[in-house]
Amino acid sequence: MDHAFDLKDDVVLDPSAAAQIRDRLGIPDGRAPKLAFHAGPGDAVGTFEQWAEGRHDARVPVLTYSAQFYSLVAALGAEALVLTESESRPTVADPRFRFVCVKREGSEKGTRWHLAERDYARRLAAAVSDWAPDVTILGGDLKPSAYYALAGRGQLILSLHNTFWPMGNRPQTLKSRARQWLLGRALARAKGAVCTSAECARQLETLAGDVQRVETEMPQVRPEHLHTPRARKRARQLLFLGRIEASKGVFDLLEAFGALARRFGDARLVLAGSGSADEAIRDAVSHQDAAAQIEFAGSLDADGVHDALHESDLLVCPTRTEFNEGLALVVLEAAAQGVPSVASSVVPAAETVGAACVTFPADDVAALRGELEKIMEDDEAYTRLARNAGPMRAKMLDRSLGWSSCLARVIAA
């Protein structure tokens, strides 16, 4: 799909928002607000080039954070410094946007990793300081030194996409609590935050106390990706959609499905995605009696993600406790297509979609198998579960709930 879009489709601002932000930040007349954005490891440059041509990033099944940021900058009449980890530069010239690469070393371990992260924080702070922004937007995966260094470089806003520990499993060792205390003191330097889930917001409050303004965003889908809802009468096509990693629970799902496949001979499990466990999961499937009922879909683009969800009856998100799940976006994407979910107890998205999701204790294969069996054998219960997914569609089309709109309100507060 290739659809042009209007800037107003991405961000919803109060009519007085631009003036209010200028007043809050003390920006003199004649100067544009300056926003620095820590874009992280994603392809912010590739997204920018599509955005500059009036298109959303075709690779991503929701509106990207970077595209929403670009639209907010345009709506506010602002200028932007975009901090990336890629050396690529846009081929499209736009004086409102400046892209700066700050490389981040991801291969180090142990003490070397900590030293590399401190050095990254130092270089990040230097790049921001040179530009002197009014607002700096940072992710939540930095060393405490980064927040201290950048707190004095304009208003500091956090954009939190991951939890600090798996939901319900806060580390309690002395070393862990000491690290949490240090991180919390650093995060408390922020004026506000936009969180990807209510659990992220709760953990921020646990660590940093009462941050001035915190909003929880609702991920946004493009209307052209939404299929006409279909009647869902029973759960037979199950879908795993995500990275193929042991920590994402894909082997747990394989074991649970294998135990049910003989009883439900018309059931199918589709594994969509790729990861470091690709070879291992294919080998495990080859030794399953249910191998003929399991399909590998590979990595999917945005259209493929939404098509796979529409064709499925039930999404399964069995994340294990060793993974810090900030949301599990796919649970929301599924609900927007009218598809209910089964998710582990460390998946914050279950709270967001409410009665459209059934949860089970993370790492418990027997519990996962039991929940799947109940849904697959009770068509009436499944139909009710699917009906409960309906309200999510409108929320994921309401741009006033999106990340950029939340960010504007936090800046203006």
N, C-alpha and C positions, 0 to 999 in steps of 0.2 A: 504494500500500500504506500502511496505517496501523496499526502494531503498537505496543502498549504494551511496555515493557521494564523490567527490574529493574536497579537500580544495580549489582548484582554482575555483570551481564553486560558492563559496560564496563571494569572494573578488577579486577585480581587482586592482592590484598595478602597478604603473610605475616601470620599472626594477630597477631604482635607489632609489625607495621609502624607502627601509629599511636603506640604507646608509644615505639618506637625513634626515630621522627622527633621526637617531643617532647623526648626525651633529647638527641638530636644537636643540636637547635636551642636547647636550654636554656630551654624554655617552661615557666613555672611552672604548678602545678596551678590549675585554675579558669579558665585563659585558653585560648581556641582558637588554633591555629596560624593565621598570617596569610600568605596566598599572593597575590602580585601577578603577574598574567599579561598579557603584551603580546600581545594577540589579533591584531594586524595589521589588514589591510584587509577581511577577510571579515565577513560579517553575524553577528557573535557574539551580538548581541541577538536576532535572529530564531531562531538556533539555540537560545538559552537559553529562549525562550518555548515552543518545541516540547519541549525537554528537561523543562521544568517541568510539562508536561502528560503526561509519560511517553512521549514519542515522539522518535525520531531525526529529524534534518533530512531531509525527503523530497527536498530538492534535490540532495543529495550522495550519490554512490554508495558511499562508505565512511563509517566513524565519523569525525566531524569532531574536530579537535583541541580545539575549544572544548567540545563535548559531553563528551569524555573528561575535560577539566579539571573541568567542573562535577561529574561523577560522582566524581572523585578528592577534590574538596573535601568532598562529602557523606560519602564513605567515611571520611575522616580527621576528621570533625567540625570542619572548618576554616572560616575566613572568607576571602573572596576580593575582591581589587580587580581588575577586568577593564578593561584599557586598550584602548579602541577608537578607530577613526578616524571613527565615525559619531555624530551627535548624537542619534540615536534612543535611547529608553530603554525598558526592559521594562515591559509593562503588568501583568506578574505580580510581585507583591511577595514578596521572599524576603530576610529580614534577613542571610542568609549572604553575599549577593553585592551588591557595589557596582560600578556601571558608570560610568566616567569617560571622556569624549571628549577625546582629544588629537589635534587636527587635524594632518594631514601634507600638505604641499604637494607635489603630484606633477607640476605643469606646468612648473616652472622648469627651466632648463638651464644648463650651464656653472658659472661662479662663483656665480650666484644659487642654483643647486641646492645646491651645497656649503654656502652660508650658510643656506639653508632647512633643510637636514638638521641642521646644528649647532643651529639654533634649536629644531627638533623634539626633538633629544636633550635640550636644556636643559629644555624644558617637560615632557618625559616624566619626567626625573629629579625635577623639582619635584613632579609629581603623586604619584610613588611615595614620595618623602621625607615628604610630608605625612601619608601613611598608615602609615609605619613598619612594613613587612612583615618577616616572618622569612625569606621566600624570594621572590626576584624571578626570573621566567622571561622571558627575552628572546629574540627572533629573532636571526638572524645578519646582517641587512641594515641595521644601524645604523652611524653614524659611531663611530670609536674613543672619542670623548668620552662617548658614552652609557654604554659599559661601565665606563669609569673612574668616572663620576659615580654609577653605580648599584651598583658593586661593594661599596661600604660601606653599602648599604641592605639589609642582610640577605644571606643566602646567594644568590649569583648562579648561575643555571642557564641554559644555552643550549638553545634548541630550534631546531635547524638543519634547514631544509626545502630549501635550495638549496646548490649548491656555490659556491665562491668564484671558480672559473674552470671552463671546460668541461673535462670529464675528459680527461686526457692532453694538455692544451693550456695549461699554466701560462704566463702572460705573463712574459717575461724582460727587458723593457726596464728601464732604471734607475729610471724613475718608477714603474713597476708594482711592482718589487721593494721600493722604498722604502715604498709604500703597504701592501704586504703585511706588511712588518716592523712598521709602526705598528699595523696592525690586529691582528697576532699578539700583540703586547705587551698590547693591550687585552683580547683574548679570553682571554689567560692569567689574567686576574683571576677568571675563572669557576671555580667549584668542580667543576662537572660539566656534562654535555651529553647530550641525546637527539638522535640524528641520524637522518635519514630514509633514509640509505643508507651502505654501507660506504665509498663514495667520499667522502661528506661527512665521515665520521669521520677518514679518512686526511688530508684537506685541513686539518681542524682541527688534527691533530697536527703537520702540516707547518708551520702558521702559529704555533701556540701552544705546541707542545711537549707534554709529558705532563700533560694535564688529569686531575684526580684520578679521576673516574669518568665513563666514556663508554659509553652504550648505543646500539645501533642498533635502532630500532623496526621492527615489521612492521605495515603498514597492515591494518586490520580491516574485513571486510565483514559485512553482516547476512545471516544464514542464509536469510531469506525472499527474498533477491535471487539466490540460487544456483539455477540450473536443474539438472534432472537431466542428468548428462553424456550426450552423444550420441556415437555412433560417428562418427569423422572419418576419411574415406577419401582425400580429395584436397583440394587448396587451389584453390578457384575463387572464393570470395567474400572479397575483401580489404577490410579496414577501416582507415581513418585516423580516429582519435578524439582530438580535441584542438583547440587554438586554430588558426584558419585564419590563419597567419602565414608569411611566407617563411622566417623563422628556424626554424620547426618542420619544414621540409623538405617541405611539401606540394606545392610545385612540382616538386621533384626526384622525388617519388613519381608525380606526374602524367606526367612525361616518361618515367619507367621503365615505367609501366603502358602508356602509349601505344605503346611499342616492342614490347610483348608481346601486346597485345590481339588483333591479327589472328591470331596463331598460336593463341591460346587464346580462341576465339570465344565460349565459354560463361563466360568469366571476368567478374566484376563488381567494381568498386571503389566502395565507399561512403565518402563524405567526411562525417563527423559533427563538428559544432562550428561556431563562428563566430569572427570576428576582423576585423582591419583589412583583410585581403586577400580578404574575401568576394567583392567585385565583380571583383577581378583574377582570382581562381581560376575564377569562373564564365565570364569572358571567355576564359580560356585553354582551358577545357574545350570551349567552343563552337567553337573552332578545331581541335579534335582529331578525327581520323578515328574515334577510339574513344568519341566523346561518348555514343553510345547505351548504352555499357557502364558509364557512370559515373553515380552517383546522389548527390544532395545530401540529407542527412538533417537538417541544421540542428542547433541546440542541443538537447541531450537532458537530461531530468531523470534522477534516479537509476535509476528503473525502465527508462527508455529506454536508458541506458548498458548496463545488464546484458543487456537484451533484444538490443541490437545486437551485443554481444560473443557471446552464445550463438548467434546466427544466422550468425556469421561463421566462416570457416575459418582465417583468418590475420590477425593484427594487424600493421600496419606503423607503426613509430615512427622516422621518418627525420630526427630533429633535427639541425640544422646546428651547426657549431662556434662560431657567434656567440652561441649561447644557452647559458646556464648551467643545465643540467638537473640538478636535485637528485636525482631518482629516475626520473621518468616512470611515475607510478602506474598508468596504463592498462595497462602491460605486466603488472603484477601482477594487476590486475583481470581481464585476459584469461586469464591462467594459471588463476585461480580458477574460471573457466568452462570450463576445458579447452582453451583456445585458445592455440596457440603464437604466437611473434612473430618479426619481423625488425626489428632496431633498429640505429641507427647507433652508432659507437664512442664517442660522447659520452653515451650513455644508461646511467646507473648501474644501472637496473633489470635490465639484461641479466645482470649478475653475480648478482643476487638470485634470478632464476628459473633460472639455470644452463642446462642442456641443453634447456630449452623455448624458447630464443631463439637465433637466428642473427644474428651481427653483421656489419656491413660498414663500411669506412672512411667516416666522416662527410664529406659534401659530394661524394661520388663517385657520380654517377648511374649510371655504367656498372657499378660494383660492386653497387649496389642492384639494378639490372636483372638482373645475373647471379645473385644469390642468390635473387631471386624466381623466375627461370626454373628454377633447379635444383629448388626446392621444388615448383613447379607441374608439372614434368614427371616427377618421381619420387614416385609415390604412396606407395611403401613408406617412403621417407625422411620424407615428410610425416607419415605415421601414427606413426612413431617419435617425431618431434618433438612431436606432439600428446600422445602418451602421457606424455612427460616433464613435461608441465604438471600432472599429477595431484597431486603432493605439495603444491603451493602452496595448495590449498583448505583443508587442515587448519591450515596455518600462519596463514592469514588469518582463521581462526575461533578461534584460540588467544589469548584475551584477556590471558594472561600475557605475550605478546609485544608487546602494543599500547603506544601512546605513553604513556598514563596509568600503566600498570603499570611501564614503564621509568622514567618520571619519579619515581614513588614510591621506586624502588630507588636512584636517583641522589641524591635528597634524603636518604635514610636512611643512605647510605654514609659 
